[in-house]
Amino acid sequence: MATPPSEAGRPRGWRAAVFKNRGLLLVPVALVLVIFGKPTAASAAAGIALAALGELVRIWAVGYSGMTTRADVVVAPQLVTAGPYAYLRNPLYAGNAITAIGFWLAFSGGVSPAVSALMLAALVVSIGFVYATIIPLEEAYLTRTFGAEYAEYVARVPRVIPSRGALPAARRRGTWRREVIVHAEIVTLAFFALMTVAVLVKLRPV
């Protein structure tokens, strides 16, 4: 993709709004967890550990993709296929999903099975709607921009579940850059910290 993004990379209509606000659209489900959740010591420990794993996946991916993860439009200066992108095409979103499930687990320890199931349903519907909207937009832009190169990548690497083994080393492109993490991931890290604090606060005796 080119920088700055061309008009071809700009999603239109309601899809544009979803793409631009993809992070904010997941905040309501986080509030549901915080408001209705009742963590126990065991669920908090297991859930935060799983959420941290998801954040590590994000950090791994962001180091390769850089600041384009914060763009309001579909944009990337190159087709990145190294690091986690050698195993799945959307490691950022996979990391987000793992983190979300981790916090659901953390907050579900002291609630009834019905409430836990409802919180999980809210999470799955929210994530499913957002990512089912924005992933096709990104894929369409990558197809237009990188053509046969991206088509070959799609044929070799699955979308979100690593199930075919890694892309051969000779076909991996991209370099992990530690310096971009602070700038590109600061918002997500802050949100992770807030959710962790919320879990710990709700653990305190009233």
Secondary structure, DSSP 8 states (H G I E B T S, - for coil): --SS--GGG---HHHHHHHHTTTGGGHHHHHHHHHH----HHHHHHHHHHHHHHHHHHHHHHHHHGGGGG-SS---SS---SGGGGT-S-HHHHHHHHHHHHHHHHHTTTS-HHHHHHHHHHHHHHHHHHHHHHHHHHHHHHHHHHTHHHHHHHHHS-SSS--S----GGG------TTHHHHHHHHHHHHHHHHHHHHHHHHS--
